[in-house]
């Protein structure tokens, strides 16, 4: 996050390096879409991917979209909140997690009140912001979305694994598709 010179990157880095408290009632669940996470993570393994593969089932995975996305799409994308109100580590002002999107999947245009920053860990994906043309984003790329800025994500032949962070109004009730 140090390479991205923005306030949201600073907030995410500060939360990651800060004092975190494990939620006492963090039930482990895995959404059906996430049942083959290990298979998807093995496509292009590296040290970080191997570490994630070893702890993947210790996290609470859910379908993306806060229940507002069509089922045929939500079954292709899962997220986990590592830090935040519902995260493994409790934090009331920020959400940080992982997104895993299956190959050949379109996460349709959506928006939310939270400012958002993605860091692509694995997989090439295509992003569009404000209905502009899709632009390729390789691993180690940052993708920044302002509050209420519409955006979409499309994967090609490989899955996408990305770290995401939300700041500002992090209540998911503003999410719309």
C-alpha positions as CSV (number, residue, x, y, z in Angstrom):
1,X,0.0,0.0,0.0
2,X,3.0,2.3,0.4
3,X,3.3,2.5,-3.4
4,X,-0.1,4.0,-3.8
5,X,0.0,7.7,-2.7
6,X,-3.6,8.2,-1.6
7,X,-5.4,8.8,1.7
8,X,-7.3,5.4,1.4
9,X,-4.0,3.6,0.9
10,X,-2.6,5.3,4.0
11,X,-5.7,4.3,6.0
12,X,-5.5,0.7,4.8
13,X,-1.8,0.5,5.7
14,X,-2.4,2.0,9.1
15,X,-5.2,-0.5,9.8
16,X,-3.0,-3.4,8.7
17,X,-0.1,-2.3,10.8
18,X,-2.2,-1.2,13.8
19,X,-3.4,-3.0,16.9
20,X,-6.2,-5.4,15.9
21,X,-8.6,-7.4,18.1
22,X,-9.9,-10.8,17.0
23,X,-13.7,-10.9,17.0
24,X,-14.9,-13.4,19.6
25,X,-17.9,-14.6,17.7
26,X,-16.4,-15.1,14.2
27,X,-18.2,-18.1,12.8
28,X,-16.5,-19.9,10.0
29,X,-18.7,-20.2,6.8
30,X,-17.9,-20.9,3.2
31,X,-20.4,-19.8,0.5
32,X,-21.1,-22.5,-2.1
33,X,-19.2,-20.4,-4.7
34,X,-16.1,-20.6,-2.6
35,X,-16.1,-24.4,-2.2
36,X,-13.3,-24.7,-4.8
37,X,-11.1,-21.9,-3.6
38,X,-8.0,-24.0,-3.3
39,X,-8.4,-25.2,-6.9
40,X,-8.7,-21.6,-8.1
41,X,-5.7,-20.4,-6.0
42,X,-3.4,-23.1,-7.4
43,X,-3.6,-21.8,-11.0
44,X,-0.7,-19.4,-10.5
45,X,0.7,-20.0,-7.0
46,X,3.3,-17.8,-5.4
47,X,4.4,-17.4,-1.8
48,X,1.4,-15.2,-0.8
49,X,-1.1,-17.5,-2.7
50,X,0.4,-20.5,-0.9
51,X,0.0,-18.8,2.5
52,X,-3.6,-18.0,1.6
53,X,-4.3,-21.5,0.4
54,X,-3.2,-22.8,3.8
55,X,-5.6,-20.6,5.7
56,X,-8.4,-20.1,3.2
57,X,-11.0,-22.2,5.2
58,X,-10.3,-20.3,8.4
59,X,-12.0,-17.2,6.9
60,X,-15.7,-16.3,6.6
61,X,-16.4,-16.3,2.8
62,X,-19.6,-15.0,1.3
63,X,-21.0,-14.3,-2.1
64,X,-20.3,-10.7,-3.2
65,X,-23.0,-8.1,-3.6
66,X,-24.7,-7.9,-0.2
67,X,-27.5,-10.1,-1.6
68,X,-28.3,-7.6,-4.3
69,X,-26.5,-9.3,-7.2
70,X,-28.3,-11.7,-9.5
71,X,-27.6,-15.3,-8.3
72,X,-26.1,-16.5,-11.6
73,X,-23.4,-13.8,-11.1
74,X,-23.1,-13.9,-7.3
75,X,-22.3,-17.6,-7.5
76,X,-19.1,-16.7,-9.4
77,X,-17.6,-14.2,-6.9
78,X,-16.8,-14.5,-3.2
79,X,-15.4,-12.1,-0.7
80,X,-14.1,-12.3,2.8
81,X,-13.7,-9.5,5.3
82,X,-10.4,-9.7,7.1
83,X,-10.7,-6.4,9.0
84,X,-13.9,-4.6,9.7
85,X,-17.2,-4.7,11.5
86,X,-17.8,-8.3,10.3
87,X,-14.2,-9.2,9.8
88,X,-11.9,-11.7,11.6
89,X,-10.3,-8.6,13.2
90,X,-12.7,-6.0,14.5
91,X,-12.6,-2.4,13.2
92,X,-15.4,0.1,13.0
93,X,-14.0,2.6,10.5
94,X,-12.5,0.4,7.7
95,X,-13.1,-2.8,5.8
96,X,-10.3,-4.8,4.3
97,X,-10.7,-8.2,2.6
98,X,-10.2,-10.4,-0.3
99,X,-12.2,-10.9,-3.5
100,X,-12.0,-14.1,-5.6
101,X,-13.7,-14.0,-9.0
102,X,-13.9,-17.0,-11.2
103,X,-12.6,-17.0,-14.8
104,X,-14.8,-15.6,-17.6
105,X,-17.0,-13.7,-15.1
106,X,-18.4,-10.2,-15.3
107,X,-19.0,-8.4,-12.0
108,X,-21.5,-5.9,-13.4
109,X,-21.5,-2.2,-13.0
110,X,-22.1,-1.3,-9.3
111,X,-21.4,1.4,-6.8
112,X,-21.3,2.1,-3.1
113,X,-20.8,5.1,-0.8
114,X,-17.4,3.7,0.4
115,X,-14.2,4.8,-1.3
116,X,-12.5,1.6,-2.5
117,X,-9.0,0.5,-3.3
118,X,-8.1,-2.8,-4.9
119,X,-4.6,-4.4,-5.1
120,X,-4.5,-7.3,-7.5
121,X,-2.7,-10.3,-6.0
122,X,-3.2,-12.8,-8.8
123,X,-4.8,-12.9,-12.2
124,X,-5.3,-10.4,-15.0
125,X,-8.6,-8.6,-15.0
126,X,-10.3,-5.8,-16.8
127,X,-11.9,-2.8,-15.0
128,X,-14.3,-0.1,-16.3
129,X,-15.1,3.0,-14.3
130,X,-18.1,5.3,-15.0
131,X,-19.1,3.2,-18.0
132,X,-15.8,3.8,-19.8
133,X,-14.0,1.2,-21.9
134,X,-12.6,-1.9,-20.0
135,X,-8.9,-1.5,-19.2
136,X,-6.5,-4.4,-18.4
137,X,-5.1,-4.6,-14.9
138,X,-2.3,-7.1,-14.2
139,X,-1.1,-8.4,-10.8
140,X,0.5,-5.8,-8.5
141,X,-1.8,-3.1,-10.0
142,X,-3.9,-0.7,-7.9
143,X,-7.5,0.2,-8.8
144,X,-9.1,3.1,-7.0
145,X,-12.8,4.0,-6.9
146,X,-14.1,7.2,-5.4
147,X,-17.3,7.2,-3.3
148,X,-20.4,6.4,-5.5
149,X,-18.3,5.9,-8.6
150,X,-19.7,3.1,-10.8
151,X,-17.3,0.3,-11.8
152,X,-17.2,-3.3,-13.0
153,X,-14.7,-6.1,-13.2
154,X,-14.3,-8.7,-15.9
155,X,-12.1,-11.8,-15.8
156,X,-10.6,-13.7,-18.7
157,X,-9.2,-17.2,-18.6
158,X,-7.8,-17.0,-15.1
159,X,-9.4,-16.2,-11.7
160,X,-8.9,-12.8,-10.0
161,X,-7.7,-12.6,-6.4
162,X,-7.5,-9.1,-5.0
163,X,-7.1,-7.3,-1.7
164,X,-9.7,-4.6,-1.3
165,X,-10.3,-1.8,1.2
166,X,-13.2,0.4,2.0
167,X,-13.0,3.7,3.9
168,X,-15.6,6.5,4.5
169,X,-19.2,5.2,4.6
170,X,-18.4,1.5,4.9
171,X,-22.0,0.4,5.6
172,X,-22.9,-2.0,2.8
173,X,-26.5,-0.7,2.6
174,X,-25.4,1.9,0.0
175,X,-24.3,-0.9,-2.4
176,X,-26.3,-0.9,-5.6
177,X,-26.1,-2.7,-8.9
